[in-house]
């Protein structure tokens, strides 16, 4: 079903499918992506064959100012990449039986609708020579007639079983092809190759800070100077870390490589020596990072002087021209609208192992850092900045991201700076 030749009834099916997607479990809480999906759908149905423009999406959907420059800001491309991943996730899980498929082709902002082709069972004709004898002969109860009838029935049954086997093989081939289509793209495979090529699964270590209190009465960070360690609740984490682990699991599933997940409070130095590690969360909450070699160019630090006293920020150790020495998130007393995060590949305790750090100053920044390295378009942007030759192994680097936040959702991620090991 092509968008350029839709009938009124088809348009109704398309709009119904968009509502099904928006209210699905997959798109739940993804408000920015739902808004983008509805906009692209309305545009595609109103102007068939005419793709939306990046500038229009930025200003009309995400409220960017009129001076928005698509060349300098990749936020819309990142959102489109996230939408493609969400659609793929939906149609490979919740939407397996949906008859209308919605797609956003790579490199375009044109929404496509088409009917899903369902496999039809093949009908195997029975040769005329295999037809059952006429009723009078069966009534004669001739031994020869019975033998012929049983033989024919056996042949028909064998033909039916062969048909079932053929259909089963066809369905398995279709599933295999589907899995092949869903494997990770070239940029994602290049970026994650060191973590997805070995025989062992990498460990994903997510932060779970030391809290005191109770959820029903209120929780706060442990104050070692005043709180007993016996009161620690170390089995809570942020929503950003939860969504981050989900995104990593999705990408590594595409890479056909498992991951193992462990909370930070259970992490040991033996884990660091024996495994490739992906840390999700900053050292302020993922305290085990404090025991390992970490980032050197962009460092998390609690500010001790006013007006940001007590705030967690990212120190820019060697500022380049025009860059601040410290990157602060939004004022904690105000709704979070901006955060900063780092993506860093560093040397671990064991030189044979790899360590990736994905962390923001808040849980939403951490979510954004992981989503950035789990989307094809943004990973491609990072690899370009790293000037990684085709087929080469990724070397240690540190990247700083600026994250725009709306109602607790990262809606824009900008690559601010990249530093490579000397």
N, C-alpha and C positions, 0 to 999 in steps of 0.2 A: 504494500500500500504506500504509494509515494505521496509526499506532502503536496506536490504540484498538481495532483489529480484527485483531491479529496472531494467526496460528496458530503452533503450536510450530515448524513448519518455517520459517516466516517469521522467527521470532526467531533461529533458527540462522543464517539468511542475514544478518540485521542484525549479530549478533555477529561473524560471519566478516568482514563489511565493516569493522567497527571495527578488527579485527586487521590487515586489509589497510592501512587508513589509518595505524595506529600504526607499522607496519613499512615504510612507504613512504619514498621519498627525500625527499618534501616535509616529512614530520614528523620526519625524522631529526634528532637533537640537540634537538628541541623537547620536552624531557621534561615541562616544566610543562603544556604544551598537551595532550600525550598523556594525562597524568594527569587533566586536566579532561575530555577527550573520553571517556575510559573511565567516569568517574564519571557524567557526564550520560547516557551510553548505558545504563548499568546502572539508573539511576533511571527513565529513560523506559520501559524494558522491564518493570521491576518495578511501576511505578505509571503506566500509560498515561494521558496527558492531564493529568498533574499536574506542572507545571514545578518545577524545583529552585529553592530560595531562595538569594539572594545570601549571606546569613549562613551557611547550611549549607555552601555551597561554600567560603567563606572559612575556616571553622574545620575542616572535614573534609578538604578537598583541599589547601589551602595553609597549614594549621597556624596560622592567626591565633588570637589569644587570645579568650577568651569575651566580652571587652568590645569586640570589633570593631564599628565603627559604619559601615555601608554608606553613610550620608549624608556622612560626613567622609572616607571613603577610597574612591577610585574604582578601586582595583587590580583588583577582580574584573571590573568592566565593561571595563577595558582588556584583561584576559586573554580575555574573551569576544569582544571585537572582533578580537583577534589570531587566535583560533580560527576566526572567520568568514572572515578573509582567507586563512588556511591551507587551509580546506576549499575555498574558491573556487579557489585556486591549484591544488590537487590535481585538482579535477574539470575544470579547463580545460587540464591538461597530462597528468599520469600517469593520471588516472582517466577519460579520455574514453570508454573502452569499458565501464566499470563499470555494472552493471545496477541496483545499489542506490545511491541518493544520500542522503547524510547532510547535514542542514542545521540551523543554529541561527538561527531568525528574529531579526531586529533587535528589541531591546527585551524579549527573553525568554531564559530559560535552559532552555527545553524543546527537547530534541533531536528532530528529525523524520526519519523514514525514508520514502522512497517509491521506487517503481520508476521508472527512467528510460524515457521513451517513445522507442523507436527508430523512425525513419521506415521505413514499409513500402512496397515498390514497388507502384505501381498497375498493375492488370491491365486492358488495353484489349481489350474483346471485338471480335472480327472479325465484321462484318456477314455475314449468310447469303449475300448476293449476292457476297461476296468469296471464298467457299469454292472450293477447287481442283476442277477437273473430275475426274470419275471416271476410274479407271485405264484402262478400255478405250479412251476417247477419246484419251488420251495415247499409247497404243500404236499408234493409227492414224497418228500422226505427221502429222496434218493441219496445214498451215501456220497455219490459223486457230486451231487448238487451242493450238499453241505460242505464238502471239501473245497469246491470252487468258491462258495460264498465266504467261507472263513479266509481263504487265500486272498480274495479281493479286499475284504475288510482289513486284513493285515497290511496290504499294500497301501490302502488309503490312509491307514493310521501312520504308516512309515512316512508317507508324503507329508502328512500334517506335522509330524515331529520334525521333519527336515525343514519345513516352512518356519516353525517356531525357532529352530536353531539359527536359521538364516536371519530372521528378524532380530534375535538376540545379539548376533554378531554385528548387525548393522547399528543397533542401538549403542553397543559398546564402542564401536568405531566413532559414532557421533559424539559420545561422551569424551572419548580420547581426544577428538578434534577440538571439542569445546575447551578441554583442559589446556590443550596446546595453544589455543587462541588466547587463553587467560593468563598465560605465563608472563612474567615480568618483562617489561620493555628493556631495550639495550642500555639506556642510562641507569635505570634502577639496578640492573644486573651488574654493570660496571662499578657502581658506587658500593654495593653490598657484597661484592665477590669475595672479599677476605673473610666475611662472616658466614657465607653461604656455600663455600666450596669444600670445606673440610668434612671429615667423617662425623664430627661431633656437633651437636647443636650449641649455638652460642647462648650464654646466660643473659637474660634481660633483668637487670636489678632496678626495681622501682622504689622510689622513696616512700618511707612511712615514718614521719617525724615522731619524736617523743612528745606526746601530749599528756596533760593531766586534766582531771575533771571527768564529766560524763556527758554523752550526747544530749541527754534530756535536760541537763542543767547548764550546759555550756562547757566548751573545751578551750584550752590555750596551750601554747608551747611550754615545755618544762623550763623552769628557772632553777638551774642547779644550785644557786645560792640559797634558795628558800624552800624548794620542793624535795620531798623524799623520792628517791628513785623507785621505791616500792609502789608509788602511785602512777607510774608510767603506763599509758595505753599506747602500745606501739603497733597496733593492728588497724590503723586508719591511714588513708591516703587521699590525695585530691582527685577531683573528677578529671582533671587534665591527664594525670598519670594513667587512670583507667582507660580513657579513650586512646591514649598514646600506645598502651600495650595492645589494644585492639588493632590499631593501624599497623603496628609492627607485625603482628600475627598475620594480618591480611597480606602484607608484602612478602613475607617469608613463605607463605602458602603459595604465592605465585612463583616464587623461586624454587618451589618443591624442596624446601629445607625447613626442618622444625626449629622452634625456639623453646627454651626452658625459662620459666619465669620464677623469680625469687624476690621476696621483699628485703629491703635493705638491712633491716635489723637482724636478719638471719645470715647475712653475708659474712664470709670469712676470708682471710688472706690466702688460704689454700685454693679457694675458688678463683682468686685473682691469678694465681700461678698456673692453674691447670685449664683455664677456659678463656675463650674469647668473650668479652663482656660488652654489654650495651647498657649504660647507666641512664635512667630516665628520672630526672629531677636534679635540683641543684645541691651542692654540698651543705647548704643550710638545712635541708631535710634529708638528703641521702648522705648521712653522716659518714658512711664507709668511704666516700670519695676523699675524705680528709686523710685517709691512710695510704692513698695511692698517688702516683704522679698524675697531676691534673693539667689543666690548661695553663699556659704561660703568658699569653698575650691578652686574654680577656678573663678576668678573675672575679669571682663573686666575693663581695665584701659587705659586712654590716657597717654603715656609715656612723661615725662617732661624733660628728659635729653637726650643729644646726645649719640649715633648717631641716635636714634629712636625717637627723639623729635616730638611729635604730632601724632605718630602712635598709633593705637588701638591694644592692645595686651592682653593676658590672663595671669594674675598673679597666680602662683602656690603657694598658701598661706603656705602649709606645704610640701615642696619638699621631696620626698623619695630619697633613695640612687640613684645617677646617673641622677636625674631629674633636669632640669634647674629651676630657680626661676621664669622665665618669658618665655612664648611661643610667639614668633613673627611670623607673616605671612611674605610673600615675601616683599621685599623692594617696597614701593609704586611707585618708579620711574622705576621699571622693570615690565615686564609681570608677572601676578600672576601665580605662579607654586606650592605654598604651602600655606595652611591656617590651622587655628586651630578652633575648635568649641567645644561647650559643650552641653551635654544632661543632664538635671537635673530635678529631681522630688523634690519639696520643699513644705514646709508648707505655706499656704496662710493666709490671714487675718482671714478667717473663718476656724477653724480646721476641719469642716465637708466637706470642699471643697478641691480639689486637683489642684496643679499648676505644669505644665510641661514647662520647658524652653528649646527651641531648637534654638541655636544661634551660628553664626560664627563671626569672626572679619570682614569678608566681606560677601556680599550677596551670594557668591558661597559656603562659609563655612556654612552658614545657610541652603542652599539647601541640602548640604551633611549631615548635622545633621538630617534633617527630613527624607531624603532618608534612612539613617542608621536605624532609628526606624520604617520604613515602609517596611523593607525587612525581610523576615523570617530568613535567615541565619545570618544576623548581629544581629537581636534581640535575636536570640538563643545564640549567642556568649556573648552578654551583660548579659543575664539572668544567663548564666553559671558563669560569673565573679561575679555576685551578689549573687550566691549560693542560688537562690530562690527555696524553697521547692515546690513540686507540690501542687497546690491548695492554696498556701499562697498568701497573699496580698503584693503587691510591696511596699516597705518602701522607705522613702526619700534617694536619692543617687545623686551623681554628677559624670559624666564621661567626660573625655577629649578625643577628636578625632583629629588625624592628617589627613589632606585632601590634596591629590595630585591633582593638577589642570592642565589640558591641554586645551589650547584655550578656556578658559572660561567654561570648563565642569569638574565637579569632577569625576575623573577616578579611584581614590583609596581612601579608608577610613580605617584608622587603629585606633583601640582602644588603646590609650596610657596609660590611668590610670583610676581607678575607686575608688571613696571614698563613704563610707556609713555613715549614721548618727550614732553618738555615743549616 
